[in-house]
Amino acid sequence: MAHDVEMAKEDRIKVLICEDEIIVSMDIMFMMEDLGYDVVGQCASVRDGLALLENEQPDAAILDVRVKDGEVFPLARELEKR
């Protein structure tokens, strides 16, 4: 179900998705965009997530606890510092 969310892109909450199962990641992305969030990046590893965190400056993240290169706790701690 799509929501009628009309916001300027710069006013939307920026979200990073770190999920190593591509179908799940895409599904989350579509749901978040339908709800009016700006998905600024998707990744499948902590390393890529840290790079996206630095480059895209998301406001929030949806994190799978375990991805292909380990647990995402370092990524969560880095996001919390911001």
Beta strands, then each sheet from edge to edge (+ up, - down):
strand 1: 14-18
strand 2: 38-43
strand 3: 60-63
strand 4: 66-67
strand 5: 70-71
sheet 1: 2+ 1+ 3+
sheet 2: 4+ 5-
end
